[in-house]
Amino acid sequence: MSRTTSDPALPIDLRDIDMTTSAEPDLDDHQHALDPVPDERRGSTAMHQFWIWAGANIAPINWVLGALGIVLGLSLADTVLVLVLGNLVGMAVFGFFVLMGQRTGVSQMVLTRSAFGRRGAYLPAIIQGVTSAGWCAVNTWIVLDLVLALLGQLGIHGGIAMKIAIVLVVMALQTYIAANGFRWIAAFEKYTVPVTLVVLLGMTVVAWTKLDVNWGYSGAGLTGAARLSAMSTVMTAIGIGWGITWLAYASDYSRFVPRSVPARKLYATSVLGQFIPVIWLGVLGASVATIGQEADPGKLIVAVFGALAVPVLLLVLHGPIATNILNIYSCALCALTVDLKISRRAMAYIVGLFATGFTILLIFQENFAHALDGWLASLVVWVAPWASIMAVHFYFIRGRRIDIAALYDPPGRSRLGDVRWDAVVSFLAGIVATWFFEFGIPSVLQGPGAKMLGNVDLSWLAGALVAGGLYALLGSRREALPGTVQAPEPAAAIGD
């Protein structure tokens, strides 16, 4: 049945979005996955969000993220400093994107239509879809050697064939969970993350008491410009860069949180859900990497576990699944956002098949640390400009007042316009600025601005300032033009 809402902060009649069915619609099923979620249909809590984001980050990939600083020649102290300060900034911004979803009840890329236009939003949605599908493969690939080492502790040995078999099993499981939607994702994280935290605690104690960690590790003796260059590169890849890569996912899950939940509570639990495991695992990876300067410290940890191999194996396998169910789910939402005529469930299975093939290709790739760092650094090229535009649009130009119904106007007849060129031009300019000041590992990511600064990477800052500043100028001018659609003033802000 159709319903309306009288809440002035959500100016929408759901009948305008063709939600009419013979029965109460499930707003997360394959037919209604993009529909705005009204308060009375939202069942998530702040703690649900904590478990979702914590589960996504209790993954071996973060051991490697921490170890990258050591591999690139930094001291343990410098690596930890970059991890903490960078993620404080990145996660703090992430929390504000979580609040976008709670306030509007729509997914992140649908919300992007408000700034970029009905078809203009295709560009960031396509990039995010490809990125999340690629992450699905990387996250699975990264644990394969560690899984084989743990199985070896149990007397089970194998090579490439076993890796492929593990990929098939893990991909099948995570794709099935993601295809079943938000409720399955929330339940999986809620019931599995506490157990993995206990295992992680045991693993940390064993690693720090049984291994000869060099807590005073001074690195490769980098000083001056070389040290600053390495720190800025790591900051982009695993500090601020890691935090902001999650911005494009945030609203996809917080849209199920009622607006009656205080904003400060939701903000804090979501940010801590990201920050705690990233720092914990990052420091663990960096500290253990001081032993042999390896990019995969998990191999060193495995050697001391013995009887603990089984619970650690479960933790290792849990990591990619907990992360990739978010990647697969959000990728499917991106496909719907660009108006592909396919169900969310079917799209999830297509993403799973693509990621399976990509992971098998990665099995035969080498130079792990540099490949991963290049992948992570490249993400900032588009995320920082897009996020800056969205933050300026939502919090400053629109004052958190979004015409939700207009987001769902059909292409070609949208009150938002098909393409909002002020946002698109700002976005492209921001991407150029990001590349110009980026000093990534692959030479193609090394911009002339970064080289002029002594190989210091300020890509995320340059992209955000250029895109956000240009959009603040152009977007404000557009909103002030006669005939511009304005959403009603809400009666009260979130949490008031």
C-alpha positions as MATLAB code, in Angstrom:
seq = 'MSRTTSDPALPIDLRDIDMTTSAEPDLDDHQHALDPVPDERRGSTAMHQFWIWAGANIAPINWVLGALGIVLGLSLADTVLVLVLGNLVGMAVFGFFVLMGQRTGVSQMVLTRSAFGRRGAYLPAIIQGVTSAGWCAVNTWIVLDLVLALLGQLGIHGGIAMKIAIVLVVMALQTYIAANGFRWIAAFEKYTVPVTLVVLLGMTVVAWTKLDVNWGYSGAGLTGAARLSAMSTVMTAIGIGWGITWLAYASDYSRFVPRSVPARKLYATSVLGQFIPVIWLGVLGASVATIGQEADPGKLIVAVFGALAVPVLLLVLHGPIATNILNIYSCALCALTVDLKISRRAMAYIVGLFATGFTILLIFQENFAHALDGWLASLVVWVAPWASIMAVHFYFIRGRRIDIAALYDPPGRSRLGDVRWDAVVSFLAGIVATWFFEFGIPSVLQGPGAKMLGNVDLSWLAGALVAGGLYALLGSRREALPGTVQAPEPAAAIGD';
ca = [
       0.000    0.000    0.000;
       1.071    3.593   -0.520;
       1.961    5.831    2.369;
       2.813    9.452    2.933;
       4.830   11.194    5.536;
       3.994   14.465    7.212;
       7.534   15.130    8.434;
       8.563   18.491    6.928;
      12.207   17.476    7.006;
      11.430   14.758    4.450;
       9.247   16.583    1.871;
       7.984   13.597   -0.052;
       4.856   11.692   -0.886;
       5.963    8.119   -1.480;
       3.167    7.720   -4.005;
       5.162   10.045   -6.255;
       7.877    7.402   -6.505;
       5.693    4.547   -7.739;
       5.954    2.379   -4.635;
       2.457    1.041   -5.095;
       2.263   -2.720   -4.674;
      -0.347   -5.179   -3.590;
       1.460   -5.658   -0.291;
       3.650   -3.620    2.029;
       6.953   -3.244    0.141;
      10.274   -4.357    1.550;
      12.364   -1.240    1.016;
      15.533   -3.322    0.662;
      14.326   -5.990   -1.740;
      15.313   -6.126   -5.388;
      12.359   -3.980   -6.486;
      12.588   -1.199   -3.919;
      16.308   -1.090   -3.107;
      16.672    2.594   -4.048;
      13.431    3.871   -2.529;
      13.707    6.344    0.376;
      13.250    4.609    3.712;
      10.672    6.384    5.916;
      11.220    6.487    9.656;
       8.542    3.948   10.505;
      10.308    1.370    8.318;
      13.803    1.903    9.708;
      14.947   -0.790   12.120;
      18.688   -0.231   12.436;
      20.382    1.204   15.530;
      23.585    3.059   16.288;
      25.158   -0.183   17.526;
      24.147   -1.960   14.316;
      26.179    0.669   12.485;
      29.117    0.137   14.858;
      29.175   -3.601   14.127;
      28.802   -3.056   10.371;
      31.773   -0.699   10.142;
      33.890   -2.582   12.665;
      33.306   -5.828   10.783;
      34.305   -4.185    7.527;
      37.669   -3.231    9.025;
      38.582   -6.280   11.132;
      40.373   -7.694    8.136;
      43.948   -8.785    7.359;
      44.167   -6.040    4.747;
      44.691   -3.629    7.628;
      47.710   -5.641    8.826;
      49.201   -4.927    5.422;
      48.147   -1.285    5.513;
      50.098   -0.825    8.732;
      53.085   -2.744    7.377;
      53.310   -0.521    4.292;
      54.836    2.292    6.310;
      57.641   -0.026    7.433;
      58.126   -1.386    3.907;
      58.480    2.149    2.554;
      61.236    2.914    5.068;
      59.447    4.769    7.866;
      60.099    4.182   11.547;
      57.472    2.475   13.682;
      56.744    5.758   15.453;
      56.246    7.622   12.175;
      53.997    4.864   10.815;
      51.796    4.868   13.907;
      51.634    8.675   13.841;
      50.462    8.657   10.231;
      47.912    5.943   10.987;
      46.389    7.743   13.958;
      46.364   11.314   12.682;
      45.298   10.382    9.159;
      42.428    8.204   10.278;
      41.287   10.773   12.828;
      40.744   13.175    9.938;
      39.363   10.633    7.479;
      36.948    9.003    9.930;
      35.780   12.355   11.302;
      34.651   13.294    7.787;
      33.121    9.827    7.344;
      30.753   10.455   10.254;
      29.156   13.418    8.489;
      28.382   11.251    5.460;
      26.744    8.691    7.752;
      24.408   11.458    8.948;
      23.402   12.215    5.349;
      21.848    8.779    5.044;
      20.044    8.998    8.370;
      18.524   12.365    7.508;
      17.403   11.583    3.955;
      16.766    7.831    3.977;
      18.413    7.381    0.567;
      21.618    5.725   -0.641;
      24.791    7.716   -1.204;
      24.771    7.692   -4.992;
      21.064    8.540   -5.222;
      21.784   11.488   -2.954;
      24.552   12.473   -5.381;
      21.835   13.300   -7.920;
      20.972   16.388   -5.869;
      24.347   17.944   -6.679;
      25.249   16.324  -10.021;
      21.823   16.031  -11.660;
      19.752   13.006  -12.617;
      22.180   11.684  -15.231;
      25.195   13.640  -14.025;
      25.286   11.308  -11.013;
      26.028    8.408  -13.376;
      29.703    9.414  -13.470;
      30.527    9.027   -9.736;
      28.139    6.054   -9.467;
      29.958    4.161  -12.230;
      33.352    4.937  -10.688;
      32.152    3.818   -7.255;
      30.624    0.657   -8.675;
      33.838   -0.359  -10.436;
      35.903    0.556   -7.368;
      33.797   -1.481   -4.938;
      33.829   -4.490   -7.270;
      37.606   -4.230   -7.510;
      37.904   -4.001   -3.728;
      35.924   -7.217   -3.460;
      38.629   -9.016   -5.410;
      41.567   -7.333   -3.632;
      40.180   -8.108   -0.173;
      39.804  -11.782   -1.035;
      43.182  -12.081   -2.736;
      45.002  -10.513    0.175;
      44.202  -13.339    2.615;
      44.942  -16.338    0.418;
      48.589  -16.880    1.387;
      47.710  -16.457    5.041;
      44.862  -18.964    4.784;
      47.190  -21.518    3.194;
      49.742  -20.943    5.969;
      47.092  -21.469    8.638;
      45.827  -24.604    6.910;
      49.423  -25.796    6.818;
      49.478  -25.510   10.614;
      46.572  -27.970   10.580;
      48.369  -30.360    8.241;
      46.431  -29.318    5.137;
      48.670  -28.334    2.248;
      47.921  -27.024   -1.211;
      48.946  -24.600   -3.900;
      47.237  -22.508   -6.548;
      44.396  -25.014   -6.938;
      43.547  -24.698   -3.257;
      43.691  -20.891   -3.498;
      41.167  -20.970   -6.316;
      38.930  -23.328   -4.321;
      39.050  -20.947   -1.335;
      38.166  -18.021   -3.600;
      35.130  -19.869   -4.937;
      33.841  -20.740   -1.454;
      34.432  -17.286    0.049;
      32.943  -15.474   -2.948;
      29.880  -17.676   -2.945;
      29.210  -17.012    0.740;
      29.754  -13.253    0.687;
      27.771  -12.821   -2.518;
      24.825  -14.733   -1.072;
      24.763  -12.578    2.075;
      24.992   -9.335    0.090;
      22.309  -10.449   -2.349;
      19.891  -10.953    0.547;
      20.249   -7.310    1.567;
      20.746   -5.062    4.559;
      19.075   -7.259    7.162;
      21.396  -10.157    6.387;
      24.409   -7.861    6.378;
      23.494   -6.305    9.737;
      22.805   -9.716   11.294;
      26.064  -11.182   10.006;
      28.135   -8.316   11.431;
      26.213   -8.183   14.715;
      26.748  -11.843   15.574;
      30.204  -12.450   14.130;
      32.165   -9.296   14.931;
      32.188   -9.722   18.744;
      33.633  -13.215   18.303;
      36.305  -11.996   15.900;
      37.242   -9.218   18.330;
      37.958  -11.841   20.981;
      40.089  -13.824   18.545;
      41.867  -10.645   17.470;
      42.663   -9.831   21.093;
      44.176  -13.277   21.589;
      46.138  -12.979   18.358;
      47.488   -9.577   19.386;
      48.610  -10.840   22.783;
      50.376  -13.808   21.200;
      52.030  -11.665   18.522;
      53.312   -9.054   20.966;
      54.540  -11.566   23.558;
      55.850  -14.397   21.368;
      57.435  -12.428   18.540;
      60.529  -10.285   18.770;
      58.874   -6.975   17.877;
      61.325   -4.076   17.568;
      59.348   -1.324   19.299;
      62.176    1.151   18.751;
      62.475    0.419   15.028;
      63.928    3.502   13.336;
      63.232    2.587    9.732;
      65.607    3.012    6.829;
      67.070    6.200    8.224;
      64.932    8.517    6.109;
      65.407   12.191    6.914;
      64.286   15.548    5.601;
      62.446   15.542    2.285;
      62.687   11.759    1.856;
      60.999   11.165    5.215;
      58.311   13.741    4.527;
      57.676   12.219    1.104;
      57.248    8.724    2.518;
      54.985    9.960    5.319;
      52.759   11.907    2.923;
      52.503    8.928    0.561;
      51.498    6.619    3.404;
      49.093    9.274    4.701;
      47.305    9.274    1.358;
      47.215    5.483    1.089;
      46.446    4.333    4.631;
      45.687    7.449    6.671;
      43.283   10.050    5.360;
      42.986    8.139    2.100;
      41.723    5.004    3.830;
      39.096    6.897    5.803;
      37.660    8.827    2.893;
      37.376    5.773    0.646;
      34.451    4.731    2.849;
      32.530    7.974    2.278;
      30.810    6.679   -0.856;
      29.342    3.759    1.158;
      28.166    5.611    4.260;
      24.535    6.454    3.500;
      23.826    3.047    1.962;
      23.591    1.626    5.500;
      22.746    4.607    7.738;
      19.544    5.216    5.726;
      18.023    2.407    7.796;
      18.624    4.280   11.092;
      15.585    6.238   12.398;
      16.022    9.976   12.671;
      14.956    9.673   16.299;
      18.419    8.256   17.032;
      20.553   11.209   18.232;
      22.974   12.349   15.552;
      25.862   12.544   17.999;
      25.344    8.935   19.044;
      25.158    7.679   15.467;
      28.183    9.776   14.503;
      30.283    8.486   17.407;
      29.427    4.800   17.020;
      29.982    4.830   13.245;
      33.310    6.648   13.496;
      34.573    4.422   16.333;
      33.431    1.346   14.440;
      35.879    2.349   11.711;
      38.646    3.916   13.766;
      39.231    1.268   16.459;
      39.877   -1.779   14.234;
      41.833    0.187   11.608;
      44.258    1.559   14.198;
      44.411   -1.696   16.136;
      45.218   -3.843   13.133;
      47.408   -1.180   11.558;
      49.619   -0.940   14.639;
      49.686   -4.737   14.877;
      50.813   -5.028   11.264;
      53.404   -2.266   11.573;
      54.871   -3.624   14.803;
      55.208   -7.179   13.509;
      56.632   -5.916   10.199;
      59.597   -4.475   12.113;
      60.876   -8.051   12.470;
      61.541   -8.693    8.813;
      60.177   -5.615    6.993;
      57.602   -7.834    5.290;
      54.477   -6.466    3.625;
      52.517   -9.460    4.909;
      53.160   -9.679    8.683;
      50.457  -12.317    8.949;
      52.953  -14.917    7.748;
      55.135  -14.209   10.754;
      52.174  -14.354   13.142;
      50.991  -17.704   11.818;
      54.234  -19.422   12.823;
      53.583  -18.952   16.562;
      49.926  -19.928   16.831;
      49.919  -23.706   16.929;
      46.597  -24.729   18.480;
      45.206  -21.249   17.847;
      45.353  -21.804   14.090;
      41.642  -22.671   13.848;
      40.217  -19.495   15.500;
      42.734  -17.325   13.664;
      41.767  -19.014   10.393;
      38.138  -18.103   11.103;
      39.140  -14.489   11.776;
      41.131  -14.333    8.561;
      38.271  -15.736    6.493;
      35.753  -13.494    8.253;
      37.683  -10.376    7.205;
      37.065  -10.358    3.463;
      33.506  -11.602    3.874;
      32.579   -8.834    6.348;
      34.121   -6.208    4.083;
      32.986   -7.542    0.740;
      29.330   -7.898    1.600;
      29.372   -4.097    1.827;
      31.251   -3.815   -1.466;
      28.872   -6.123   -3.310;
      25.740   -4.542   -1.851;
      26.877   -0.973   -2.605;
      28.040   -1.936   -6.094;
      24.583   -3.295   -6.838;
      23.015   -0.029   -5.622;
      25.340    1.891   -7.960;
      24.123   -0.196  -10.887;
      20.517    0.659  -10.046;
      21.452    4.332   -9.682;
      22.585    4.470  -13.303;
      19.195    3.018  -14.295;
      20.294   -0.451  -15.342;
      17.163   -2.540  -15.744;
      18.226   -5.335  -13.452;
      17.317   -6.333   -9.916;
      19.629   -5.613   -7.010;
      19.838   -9.324   -6.220;
      20.823  -10.268   -9.775;
      23.368   -7.457   -9.867;
      24.930   -8.724   -6.640;
      25.499  -12.127   -8.229;
      27.001  -10.505  -11.333;
      29.414   -8.531   -9.146;
      30.344  -11.734   -7.341;
      31.158  -13.460  -10.625;
      33.267  -10.533  -11.806;
      35.166  -10.363   -8.504;
      35.790  -14.115   -8.619;
      37.437  -13.882  -12.009;
      39.457  -10.836  -11.011;
      40.670  -12.501   -7.810;
      41.865  -15.557   -9.712;
      43.861  -13.249  -12.006;
      45.393  -11.541   -8.967;
      46.599  -14.892   -7.670;
      49.227  -14.826  -10.388;
      50.377  -11.249   -9.641;
      53.422  -10.249   -7.574;
      54.923   -7.115   -6.012;
      52.150   -7.091   -3.460;
      52.983   -4.020   -1.364;
      53.484   -1.635   -4.289;
      50.430   -2.867   -6.157;
      48.226   -2.394   -3.107;
      49.621    1.035   -2.293;
      49.082    2.151   -5.874;
      45.491    0.914   -5.786;
      44.706    2.675   -2.522;
      46.406    5.925   -3.531;
      44.542    6.015   -6.847;
      41.174    5.938   -5.081;
      41.725    9.401   -3.657;
      41.858   10.799   -7.194;
      38.064   10.663   -7.423;
      36.839   10.239   -3.833;
      38.290   13.455   -2.403;
      36.771   15.785   -5.063;
      33.405   14.003   -5.047;
      33.207   14.009   -1.247;
      34.100   17.677   -1.047;
      31.350   18.594   -3.506;
      28.791   16.508   -1.622;
      29.754   17.986    1.748;
      29.533   21.547    0.419;
      26.226   20.814   -1.305;
      24.526   19.022    1.590;
      25.736   20.999    4.582;
      26.306   24.494    3.204;
      24.443   25.154   -0.033;
      21.333   23.127    0.832;
      21.616   23.394    4.621;
      20.696   19.665    4.928;
      17.395   20.343    3.102;
      17.073   17.962    0.156;
      14.045   17.621   -2.115;
      13.866   13.841   -1.849;
      11.031   13.397   -4.350;
      13.037   15.219   -7.027;
      15.826   12.639   -6.684;
      13.483   10.065   -8.201;
      12.193   12.032  -11.167;
      12.736   10.042  -14.391;
      15.727   10.885  -16.603;
      14.985   13.678  -19.036;
      12.176   15.062  -16.870;
      13.970   15.725  -13.616;
      13.405   18.904  -11.638;
      17.085   18.654  -10.742;
      18.134   18.755  -14.365;
      19.813   15.935  -16.263;
      23.386   17.146  -15.756;
      24.419   19.856  -13.345;
      27.577   21.076  -14.967;
      28.764   23.129  -12.000;
      29.215   19.887  -10.023;
      30.613   17.903  -12.966;
      33.139   20.615  -13.888;
      34.164   20.990  -10.237;
      34.539   17.228   -9.979;
      36.767   16.967  -13.047;
      38.844   19.944  -11.934;
      39.249   18.302   -8.531;
      40.421   15.047  -10.118;
      43.066   16.923  -12.093;
      44.205   18.750   -8.936;
      44.336   15.470   -7.006;
      46.515   13.840   -9.645;
      48.701   16.948   -9.954;
      49.726   16.739   -6.283;
      49.813   12.950   -5.931;
      53.008   10.956   -5.514;
      51.865    7.368   -5.904;
      54.037    4.315   -6.360;
      53.091    3.752  -10.052;
      54.708    6.501  -12.133;
      51.389    7.379  -13.775;
      50.165    8.614  -10.370;
      53.122   10.930   -9.844;
      51.931   14.431  -10.617;
      54.223   17.374  -11.415;
      52.985   19.357   -8.409;
      54.063   16.632   -6.011;
      57.474   16.444   -7.672;
      57.922   20.201   -7.370;
      57.179   19.896   -3.639;
      59.933   17.325   -3.219;
      57.727   14.269   -3.831;
      55.298   15.267   -1.060;
      51.788   13.916   -1.610;
      49.024   16.447   -0.899;
      46.592   14.972   -3.405;
      43.617   14.520   -1.086;
      43.890   18.109    0.158;
      44.364   19.646   -3.290;
      41.450   17.720   -4.791;
      39.116   18.563   -1.926;
      39.982   22.277   -1.911;
      39.754   22.744   -5.664;
      36.532   20.774   -6.159;
      34.844   22.047   -2.999;
      35.926   25.648   -3.486;
      34.892   25.771   -7.139;
      31.553   24.123   -6.397;
      30.884   26.481   -3.482;
      31.224   29.344   -5.963;
      29.318   27.829   -8.893;
      26.722   25.910   -6.873;
      25.799   28.871   -4.693;
      25.259   30.983   -7.779;
      22.983   28.355   -9.332;
      20.845   27.935   -6.219;
      20.306   31.688   -6.129;
      18.940   31.813   -9.694;
      15.201   32.492  -10.148;
      13.097   29.344  -10.504;
      15.488   27.076   -8.580;
      13.615   24.357   -6.663;
      13.940   24.799   -2.913;
      13.002   22.156   -0.343;
      10.875   23.207    2.641;
      12.633   24.251    5.833;
      12.635   21.326    8.299;
      10.900   21.831   11.622;
      13.960   20.625   13.557;
      17.430   19.372   12.887;
      18.470   15.782   13.529;
      18.903   15.115   17.184;
      17.249   18.377   18.299;
];
